[in-house]
Amino acid sequence: MTNPLTDPADFVRAETALAHPPLVPEIQLYLADAITPIWEATEATLAASGVPPPYWAFAWPGGQALARHILDNPALVAGRRVLDFAAGSGLGAIAAAKAGAAAVTANDIDAFAAAAIRLNAAANAVSVAVATENLLDHDDPGVDLVLAGDICYERPLAGRVEAWLKRLARRGTTVLLGDPGRAYLPRDGLEPLARYAVPTTRELEDQEVRDTVVWRVTG
Ligand SMILES: C[S@@+](CC[C@H](N)C(=O)[O-])C[C@H]1O[C@@H](n2cnc3c(N)ncnc32)[C@H](O)[C@@H]1O
């Protein structure tokens, strides 16, 4: 087991392997094939130092639905500046880059996610800028389109994200949210664009397939 305190990129490479998310097989990512060992590797060593769980080692249903939607509808991103907020593995950012976005930034506050995103972008031969600051305090991320995959899973994060995304939408930014029916999905200000059945595992989810919707946030 690798010590994640050494170098985040070494930890990502040691605890994962390149694999293809089921709904987006044209993309490869450094993914964990089972949740328990990597979760324990992170928690055992780092519980005291407050490193977050390795969300970046999985392609969550919300992110997979967003990536599928972008790859099948490249006009959504072509020539536009795209931000993948709370990017995790960077799946949404990589899909946007492959679909012809003018510039792509993946943002995640977890330094291990940042390392995973860099490795994943390189594995797919696309250019993605990585940012780790907390953008929730900034009202203008300077992009045309924001992607937010699977971020409605816990309070108070979901409430802060909802308010931020709605502000951006009201200011004219296109905001797309991928969500498999998480507990804190906003109750209003959403318009459905597409629906996907995303294969998953019982280890991660309570179902083998998650019915996942790509929403446009209307503000
Ligand atoms: C469930 S994962 C989703 C990852 C990816 N979007 C996907 O769908 O596969 C949630 C991610 O949100 C990130 N996150 C949490 N709070 C954040 C914040 N304030 N700003 C940016 N990212 C954040 C976590 O580090 C984690 O990687």
The ligand as a Tripos MOL2 file, in Angstrom:
@<TRIPOS>MOLECULE
LIG
   27    29     1     0     0
SMALL
NO_CHARGES

@<TRIPOS>ATOM
      1 C1        -18.9290   12.6640   -5.9320 C.3       1 LIG1
      2 S1        -17.5050   13.5150   -6.5470 S.3       1 LIG1
      3 C2        -17.9940   13.8740   -8.2330 C.3       1 LIG1
      4 C3        -16.8110   13.9050   -9.1680 C.3       1 LIG1
      5 C4        -17.1440   14.0330  -10.6690 C.3       1 LIG1
      6 N1        -17.8040   15.2930  -10.9660 N.3       1 LIG1
      7 C5        -17.9670   12.8570  -11.1550 C.2       1 LIG1
      8 O1        -19.1810   13.0370  -11.4040 O.co2     1 LIG1
      9 O2        -17.4140   11.7460  -11.2790 O.co2     1 LIG1
     10 C6        -17.5940   15.1340   -5.7790 C.3       1 LIG1
     11 C7        -16.3250   15.9590   -5.9000 C.3       1 LIG1
     12 O3        -16.5700   17.2820   -5.3860 O.3       1 LIG1
     13 C8        -15.3630   17.8000   -4.8810 C.3       1 LIG1
     14 N2        -15.6510   19.0030   -4.0860 N.ar      1 LIG1
     15 C9        -16.2360   19.0900   -2.8810 C.ar      1 LIG1
     16 N3        -16.3620   20.3900   -2.5000 N.ar      1 LIG1
     17 C10       -15.8420   21.1390   -3.5070 C.ar      1 LIG1
     18 C11       -15.6630   22.5570   -3.7160 C.ar      1 LIG1
     19 N4        -16.0690   23.4550   -2.8230 N.pl3     1 LIG1
     20 N5        -15.0820   22.9700   -4.8650 N.ar      1 LIG1
     21 C12       -14.6640   22.0620   -5.7900 C.ar      1 LIG1
     22 N6        -14.7990   20.7180   -5.6410 N.ar      1 LIG1
     23 C13       -15.3750   20.2720   -4.5180 C.ar      1 LIG1
     24 C14       -14.8000   16.6040   -4.1280 C.3       1 LIG1
     25 O4        -13.4050   16.7390   -3.8700 O.3       1 LIG1
     26 C15       -15.1330   15.4630   -5.1100 C.3       1 LIG1
     27 O5        -14.0380   15.2040   -5.9870 O.3       1 LIG1
@<TRIPOS>BOND
     1     1     2 1
     2     2     3 1
     3     2    10 1
     4     3     4 1
     5     4     5 1
     6     5     6 1
     7     5     7 1
     8     7     8 2
     9     7     9 1
    10    10    11 1
    11    11    12 1
    12    11    26 1
    13    12    13 1
    14    13    14 1
    15    13    24 1
    16    14    15 ar
    17    14    23 ar
    18    15    16 ar
    19    16    17 ar
    20    17    18 ar
    21    17    23 ar
    22    18    19 1
    23    18    20 ar
    24    20    21 ar
    25    21    22 ar
    26    22    23 ar
    27    24    25 1
    28    24    26 1
    29    26    27 1
@<TRIPOS>SUBSTRUCTURE
     1 LIG1         1 GROUP 0 **** ****
